Amino acid sequence: MAKGYAEGPAAEEAERRREELASGDAVAEPTTRVAIEGCTPDDPERHFLGWDGDVDPDVLFASGAAWGIRRVRRSV
Protein backbone atom coordinates (compact mmCIF):
# COMPACT_ATOMS: atom_id res chain seq x y z
CA MET A 1 0.00 0.00 0.00
CA ALA A 2 1.36 3.43 -0.97
CA LYS A 3 1.85 6.13 1.61
CA GLY A 4 -0.01 9.39 0.96
CA TYR A 5 3.04 11.59 1.39
CA ALA A 6 5.00 9.56 -1.20
CA GLU A 7 2.50 10.00 -4.01
CA GLY A 8 1.52 12.67 -6.47
CA PRO A 9 3.29 15.62 -8.05
CA ALA A 10 5.54 16.40 -5.07
CA ALA A 11 6.94 12.86 -5.02
CA GLU A 12 7.37 12.87 -8.80
CA GLU A 13 9.24 16.18 -8.66
CA ALA A 14 11.48 14.93 -5.85
CA GLU A 15 12.30 11.79 -7.83
CA ARG A 16 13.05 13.84 -10.96
CA ARG A 17 15.34 16.09 -8.93
CA ARG A 18 17.19 13.08 -7.43
CA GLU A 19 17.75 11.68 -10.92
CA GLU A 20 19.10 15.02 -12.19
CA LEU A 21 21.51 15.30 -9.27
CA ALA A 22 22.66 11.69 -9.67
CA SER A 23 23.36 12.18 -13.39
CA GLY A 24 25.40 15.33 -12.71
CA ASP A 25 23.28 17.52 -14.97
CA ALA A 26 23.47 21.19 -14.16
CA VAL A 27 20.13 22.24 -12.75
CA ALA A 28 19.19 25.90 -12.99
CA GLU A 29 17.25 27.13 -10.00
CA PRO A 30 14.23 29.27 -10.85
CA THR A 31 14.89 33.00 -10.69
CA THR A 32 12.80 34.75 -8.06
CA ARG A 33 12.26 38.29 -6.81
CA VAL A 34 10.46 39.79 -3.85
CA ALA A 35 7.04 41.08 -4.87
CA ILE A 36 4.80 43.48 -2.97
CA GLU A 37 1.15 42.45 -2.66
CA GLY A 38 -1.69 44.31 -1.05
CA CYS A 39 -5.20 45.67 -1.34
CA THR A 40 -6.20 48.96 -2.98
CA PRO A 41 -9.44 50.94 -3.14
CA ASP A 42 -9.96 49.81 -6.76
CA ASP A 43 -9.37 46.13 -5.93
CA PRO A 44 -9.98 45.11 -2.30
CA GLU A 45 -8.61 41.59 -2.93
CA ARG A 46 -4.86 41.16 -2.31
CA HIS A 47 -2.99 41.46 -5.62
CA PHE A 48 0.42 42.25 -7.10
CA LEU A 49 1.43 45.90 -6.59
CA GLY A 50 4.99 45.79 -7.88
CA TRP A 51 8.48 44.49 -7.28
CA ASP A 52 10.32 45.36 -4.08
CA GLY A 53 12.64 48.22 -4.94
CA ASP A 54 10.31 49.47 -7.69
CA VAL A 55 7.53 50.35 -5.24
CA ASP A 56 7.88 51.42 -1.61
CA PRO A 57 5.39 49.53 0.56
CA ASP A 58 5.82 52.00 3.44
CA VAL A 59 4.84 54.92 1.22
CA LEU A 60 1.85 53.02 -0.20
CA PHE A 61 0.59 52.21 3.29
CA ALA A 62 1.27 55.65 4.80
CA SER A 63 -0.56 57.37 1.95
CA GLY A 64 -3.56 55.05 2.28
CA ALA A 65 -3.12 53.89 -1.32
CA ALA A 66 -2.74 50.27 -0.17
CA TRP A 67 -3.18 48.14 2.93
CA GLY A 68 -2.71 44.51 3.94
CA ILE A 69 0.71 44.73 2.35
CA ARG A 70 3.06 41.78 2.38
CA ARG A 71 6.29 40.74 0.70
CA VAL A 72 6.29 37.41 -1.15
CA ARG A 73 8.88 35.65 -3.27
CA ARG A 74 7.68 35.11 -6.86
CA SER A 75 9.19 33.58 -9.94
CA VAL A 76 10.29 36.07 -12.54
C-alpha positions in Angstrom: 0.0 0.0 0.0 1.4 3.4 -1.0 1.8 6.1 1.6 0.0 9.4 1.0 3.0 11.6 1.4 5.0 9.6 -1.2 2.5 10.0 -4.0 1.5 12.7 -6.5 3.3 15.6 -8.1 5.5 16.4 -5.1 6.9 12.9 -5.0 7.4 12.9 -8.8 9.2 16.2 -8.7 11.5 14.9 -5.8 12.3 11.8 -7.8 13.1 13.8 -11.0 15.3 16.1 -8.9 17.2 13.1 -7.4 17.8 11.7 -10.9 19.1 15.0 -12.2 21.5 15.3 -9.3 22.7 11.7 -9.7 23.4 12.2 -13.4 25.4 15.3 -12.7 23.3 17.5 -15.0 23.5 21.2 -14.2 20.1 22.2 -12.7 19.2 25.9 -13.0 17.2 27.1 -10.0 14.2 29.3 -10.9 14.9 33.0 -10.7 12.8 34.8 -8.1 12.3 38.3 -6.8 10.5 39.8 -3.9 7.0 41.1 -4.9 4.8 43.5 -3.0 1.2 42.4 -2.7 -1.7 44.3 -1.0 -5.2 45.7 -1.3 -6.2 49.0 -3.0 -9.4 50.9 -3.1 -10.0 49.8 -6.8 -9.4 46.1 -5.9 -10.0 45.1 -2.3 -8.6 41.6 -2.9 -4.9 41.2 -2.3 -3.0 41.5 -5.6 0.4 42.2 -7.1 1.4 45.9 -6.6 5.0 45.8 -7.9 8.5 44.5 -7.3 10.3 45.4 -4.1 12.6 48.2 -4.9 10.3 49.5 -7.7 7.5 50.3 -5.2 7.9 51.4 -1.6 5.4 49.5 0.6 5.8 52.0 3.4 4.8 54.9 1.2 1.8 53.0 -0.2 0.6 52.2 3.3 1.3 55.7 4.8 -0.6 57.4 1.9 -3.6 55.1 2.3 -3.1 53.9 -1.3 -2.7 50.3 -0.2 -3.2 48.1 2.9 -2.7 44.5 3.9 0.7 44.7 2.3 3.1 41.8 2.4 6.3 40.7 0.7 6.3 37.4 -1.1 8.9 35.7 -3.3 7.7 35.1 -6.9 9.2 33.6 -9.9 10.3 36.1 -12.5 
